[in-house]
């Protein structure tokens, strides 16, 4: 499985908090144990493509959202979700 090293962890954290999803719930959806996801969030491990795809789908985001290096703009991010982007 391809490991993705360029995930914007701030966007990942913001997205699951914005959706009201707990870290253990997100780990379960991704097929990871919570300790592994915590290592990813700490920058000590990487997600595989399949894991990121499951997370993106569950959070209503596209893969590219998590690869964008720019900071998330909360108002725009929420509006994009409502509009179906």
C-alpha positions as CSV (number, residue, x, y, z in Angstrom):
1,X,0.0,0.0,0.0
2,X,1.3,3.4,-0.9
3,X,2.1,5.6,2.1
4,X,1.1,9.3,1.8
5,X,3.6,11.6,3.5
6,X,2.2,14.9,2.5
7,X,-1.1,14.9,4.4
8,X,-2.0,18.3,5.9
9,X,-2.6,17.1,9.5
10,X,-4.2,20.4,10.5
11,X,-6.8,19.9,7.8
12,X,-7.3,16.3,9.0
13,X,-7.7,17.4,12.6
14,X,-10.1,20.2,11.7
15,X,-12.2,18.0,9.5
16,X,-13.0,15.4,12.1
17,X,-13.6,18.0,14.8
18,X,-15.8,20.0,12.3
19,X,-17.9,16.9,11.7
20,X,-18.1,16.0,15.4
21,X,-16.2,12.7,14.9
22,X,-14.0,11.4,17.6
23,X,-10.5,10.2,16.9
24,X,-11.3,6.5,17.9
25,X,-14.4,6.6,15.6
26,X,-12.3,7.9,12.7
27,X,-9.7,5.2,13.4
28,X,-12.4,2.5,13.2
29,X,-13.7,3.9,9.9
30,X,-10.2,4.0,8.5
31,X,-9.5,0.4,9.6
32,X,-6.7,1.6,12.0
33,X,-6.3,1.1,15.7
34,X,-6.5,4.4,17.6
35,X,-2.8,4.4,18.6
36,X,-1.8,4.2,15.0
37,X,-4.0,7.2,14.0
38,X,-2.6,9.1,17.0
39,X,0.9,8.5,15.7
40,X,-0.2,9.8,12.3
41,X,-1.7,12.9,13.9
42,X,1.5,13.4,15.9
43,X,3.5,13.2,12.6
44,X,5.2,10.0,13.6
45,X,3.5,7.7,11.0
46,X,1.8,7.9,7.7
47,X,-1.5,6.8,6.3
48,X,-1.9,4.5,3.3
49,X,-3.9,5.6,0.3
50,X,-6.8,3.3,1.2
51,X,-7.0,4.7,4.8
52,X,-7.0,8.3,3.6
53,X,-9.7,7.4,1.0
54,X,-12.0,5.9,3.7
55,X,-11.4,8.9,6.0
56,X,-12.0,11.4,3.2
57,X,-15.2,9.7,2.2
58,X,-16.5,9.4,5.8
59,X,-15.7,13.1,6.4
60,X,-17.3,14.2,3.1
61,X,-14.1,15.5,1.7
62,X,-12.0,14.8,-1.4
63,X,-8.5,13.4,-1.2
64,X,-7.0,16.7,-2.5
65,X,-8.5,18.6,0.5
66,X,-6.1,16.7,2.8
67,X,-3.1,17.1,0.5
68,X,-3.5,20.9,0.1
69,X,-0.7,22.5,2.2
70,X,-2.6,25.8,2.8
71,X,-4.4,26.3,6.1
72,X,-8.1,25.4,6.2
73,X,-10.5,28.3,6.1
74,X,-13.3,27.2,8.4
75,X,-16.1,29.3,6.9
76,X,-15.1,28.2,3.4
77,X,-14.6,24.6,4.4
78,X,-18.0,24.3,6.0
79,X,-19.7,26.1,3.0
80,X,-17.9,23.7,0.6
81,X,-19.3,20.7,2.6
82,X,-22.8,22.1,2.5
83,X,-22.6,22.8,-1.2
84,X,-21.4,19.2,-1.8
85,X,-17.8,19.9,-2.7
